[in-house]
Amino acid sequence: MKVKTKETVVAWWMVLPALLVISIIAFFPLFKTFYDSFYESSLRPDIEKKFVGFQNYIELFKDDRFIAALKTTIIFTIVSVALETAFGLLIAIVVNQPFKFRGVVRVAMLIPWAIPTAISSQMWKWMFNDQGGIMTKLLESLHLIEPGVPILGLPNTALWAIIAVDVWKTTPFMALLILAGLQLVPEELYEAARIDGAGVMQRFTKITIPMLSSTIAVALIFRTLDALRVFDVVFIMTRGSVGTETLAVYNRVLLMDRAFTGPWFGYGSALSVIIFLLISIFAIIYIKSLKLKLD
Amino acid sequence: MKKLFLVSLLLVLSVVTFAASRVTITMTAGAVGKELEVLYSQLDVFMKQNPNIKVSVMPMPNSSTERHDLYVTYLASGEKEPTVLMLDVIWPAEFAPYLEDLSADKDFFELNKFLPGTVKAATVGGKIVAIPWFTDAGMLYYRKDLLEKYGFKNPPRTWDELVTMAKTITAKEKNIQGFVWQGARYEGLVCDFMEYLISFGGDVLDDDGNVIVNSPAAVKALQFMVDMIYTHKISPQAVTTYMEEEARRAFQNGQAVFMRNWPYAWALLNDPKESKVAGKVGVAPLPAGPSGKSAATLGGWMLGINKNASSEEKEAAKKLVKFLTSYDQQLYKAVNAGQNPTMMDVYKDPSLKKAAPFMVELYGMFINAAPRPRTAKYSEISDVIQKHVHAALTKQTTPQKAIEEMAKELNKVLGK
């Protein structure tokens, strides 16, 4: 008994540094952001800090620009994550089959994900350019758009172009995670099912999908959290114009462009808190609905 | 042994005293075209003249928005670096609380020799917070060869003339647009919009800071911008995604008859290795509107000193700013980097006339360039203007509604 307490003490000491680091880099900023969101404040020294309670949150929900950004963010998240999961699953199943050059294909598949987002966004921006952009040329030759139409300059095409880039970039990540999950499914299960006379579709829906659910849940959480705070691809491709502004892009305007111009810092913090809460809600939904055990 | 000790002591002492008399300061710098290269050679000269000052350069992103974000981070944290900050002409009011007051050094910097508009832009609440380094103004680039071919003797003097010329030429020439400019939603759009607005007889704020943008002139100006794209079809629809470089690339590849851009493009357009239109380019002031006025938006950059630096660093910084904004160095920068001097006398220098003749010819335009609204809330004002002008250009709303909404929101921002 005595030994155990001693071990517990030692264990605590060993965990302490990690706890400290997490408190400093994660909990403290989070707490500070919550705290700031209840104040009207600015980084400008001559503007006084004032406690305003939930005023910032109330104002936010009256702010058309916030509502529009919230809508865009949710559309972006749902569409891009759904497509990434579907394509990711498909690709994972294909590259899980033995075929010639499988290793090469697996590596090649990862390339879009390995390119930093800032660079690939710029690359795609050029490909969507109206003068000689390869995507513009392609869509024109397929008569999907009229010549001279600026894809990134129109409200009904820009967001879809951005979603396409995100799907192109992150599908490999989904495929990789799902592939890892697939390799954990024991071959015996399929064998037993085959002996019992289960068809391809049955084996897929009754074995593959259930066995993959926790892997997919983790992948979904990762991707959804990323998508809800998407910034780089939007900022580089359109700077949030023509209805592509997401919450994080609007937050940059509040915290950076307006840092010294007026009392926007608390308002921006409130928006950060909302992004945090939104992410938490999605995470809880996934955890509950997929019965994922975190402990 | 004793001797060795003495020698090493001396050595240590000399190093310490040397270090004490040597100041290191940092400055931010842009890298548009040859800008950074030119700065490095200027700094070599400066450090030779001032062996006790070491200057290290922090290269900054070319986009003004991203530079602004970095400055917010540096200044809000109370860092003493960078010591010397390169500031966009629209920033002094916003960053003033963090900048050293240079009013007392007016004569040291010889500010009476500078273009008055640039000094005004560096003055916040009666205090001088920065020294103008180089100036910019929007101007019209045109294809000399094409205008000549179709019998136009002069560049367009009014917007209507520009429309006529562009229509005539694009109807006969293949694969060419009439007029490219900056229509993406970013700071550059405000610069372009201001030029139409003022040349049509409107403005954003009056001298007392009241919002006066809601006027028939403003609606007509914005309507004209929209018409250039959809009615006259002289500007491609994609102009709503163009910044300076997109416009320059189109013009440089021979895909446009006219372009609105800043002086920096001149040297690049006339480089035969890069440009298909080298030697065929002319420049002129932007055309006048129905008011008979022509307007160019004032751009340019200045040098400010970080308030948090030590007094020793501030002294060194002042010397550096004085050096970089001196007659000789402004001339060197203008000739080699194509950036317009802020000191009036430099425009009279024969070597400038030889290297960049348009700077001298368009002197009248540079001296009269129109400033954007001068207020600490500029970023917010700019954001509102960008949003509504862009909505009209992409046909999400009408010019009438865009101007009305803009006025409403500007009043809200300014608390009126």
Interface residues (C-beta under 8 A of the other chain):
Chain A: L43 R44 P45 D46 N129 D130 Q131 G148 V149 P150 L152 G153 L154 P155 T238 R239 G240 S241 V242 G243 R252 V253 M256 D257 R258 A259 F260 T261 G262
Chain B: T65 H68 D69 V72 L75 A76 E94 F95 P97 A184 R185 Y186 P236 Q237 A238 T240 T241 E246 R249 A250 N253 Q255 A376 K377 Y378 S379 E380 D383 H390 T394 Q396 V413
